[in-house]
């Protein structure tokens, strides 16, 4: 078990099986010392979190959904890299929040993913970020998170 997985376990989190792509793309592309992780959807208790912030999904549920996306980002990285110990730094997260036009707490929702990365990786988990409100996400998901990650050579 990697140091990151040990920290996740201490937080009560276990990496799930990485989700299969729902369209014509690959989950992770490693190039030039960077891993680009495709957008990951939130699965909590094996169920996709769907709905819209500001409508039928609460801020707290959105934060948990963003955390679940971050856990799936890590699961995809483990599958692609072989070990989470190859992660050098989370460079950037993109958080997309399915939200109503008057919902403005996208940054608070995205903090669910950001804070999880710092809890799991420490200083290497600190990153640049975008938090964007969108009118709809694939499969009706409440949140989607993608990532750019600096990685150590295999």
Secondary structure, DSSP 8 states (H G I E B T S, - for coil): --HHHHHHHHTT---------SSSS-SEEEETTEEEEEEEE-EETTEE-BS-BTTTB-HHHHHHHHHHHHHHHHHHHHHHHS-GGGEEEEEEEEEEEEB-TT---HHHHHHHHHHHHHHHHGGGG--EEEEEEES--GGGBSEEEEEEEEE---
